[in-house]
């Protein structure tokens, strides 16, 4: 059941490792929610455990209580890709090319390990830190599967706007689906709107199945032919002809110097704001706000009383947890006492 992946019912909390004061994100998954899906989560964990790449959020540890599974994940605190682009004053094709280069590197690494991500989209791309030159990270493996040799991966999963034609056509599919998604992401990075869009899902699917997209004027007038060529090779309807990550990494727009240095910030950010409105309830856990908040409270050193939580069984990640909700203002008024988590480590 593609849409209802584990991410849909797990919550993410921020934790501090007491010994080191290092901050991590902990994915708390109620075991109730896993009934009948145990294989899914075991698979997700098996996949995550094997992955060590500079542009992929890593799984650092796993704990279990009677009621929950806890995945201790590397914390990335630089915010979402689109937000960062909108905040910039200057943004060029070369910036987009460097972003896509990092994503291609990470996905090539996965593909070389026989792993298909299956749900690559901008919301899953987060900056590692607030630094101006921060790297980008792929953050969500809710739908990834290890590709068995010769297996038919044909669950219709992923997000409609980014999903490859062969997935919708219910044909067997493979690593090529990720390359299609990278093409879609590249397209959006250069114009600020998606290549396929329709209020009506059936019509949207039809567009994707035919791979019907355009480089519309005026939005694409200042974009290089090389960039368009790169996108056409990834958003290629026939997955047998579609570029692999290796081929894409060798394209001059990625490894050469054909990506232009012209500032396209104004038009791209205007389109992003228009087409990717942030809906509060969909917003990913905002790590930076919470990190700032925790730094202010100096967690682990100055807190006393009931908020000082010590897990009942000794484990090296004794952590203080904070709820996901972004309630900075309230918490400032009410003081640190109310930041009690409702999900504790074993």
Secondary structure by P-SEA (a helix, b strand, c coil): cccccccccbbbbbbbcccccbbbbbbbbcccccccaaaaaaaaaaaaaacccccccccccccccccbbbbbccccccccaaaaaaacccccaaaaaaaaaaaaaaaaaaaaacccccccccccbbbcccccbbbbbbccccccccccccccccccccccccccccccccccccaaaaaaaaaaaaaaaaccccccccccaaaaaaaaaaccccccccccccccaaaaaaaaaaacccccccccaaaaaacccccccccccccaaaaaaaaaaaccccccccccccaaaaaaaaaaaccccccccccccccccccccbbbbbccccaaaaaaaacccccccccccc
